[in-house]
Amino acid sequence: MAAAVESVVVVHNVAKRHNVGTLARSATAFGVAEVVVVGRRDVSAFGSHGATSHLRFRHFVSLALARAYLKASRMREDVTFAAWKSPTTRSR
């Protein structure tokens, strides 16, 4: 029987420090095991409603260091990346 796959979410340069708490709730709901935060260190788990007790958190100052950690942890290379951009406002 194959071993269960652990999911990891990597977030880079979180714009608002409290977004990590909301992300933690969503990650827990989807069975994510670990959240890797890259860049900003002053994030807050406010709003997680206890979800952080079900996750591991790691912080790295650069994407290169985060990638090296994931590679050393034997994470698969076929990672799916998703990026969302906030809508741009038109200048008048």
URBEL-V437398 format. One record per backbone hydrogen bond with DSSP energy under -1.0 kcal/mol. CO is the residue of the C=O (numbers start at 1). NH is the residue of the N-H. If there is no record, write none. Layout:
co = [CO;CO]
nh = [NH;NH]
This chain:
co = [7;7;9;11;16;17;19;20;21;22;23;24;25;26;27;28;33;34;35;36;37;38;41;45;48;50;51;52;56;58;60;62;63;64;65;66;67;68;69;70;71;77]
nh = [33;34;36;38;19;44;23;24;25;26;27;28;29;30;32;31;56;9;58;11;60;13;43;48;51;53;54;55;35;37;39;66;67;68;69;70;71;72;73;75;74;79]
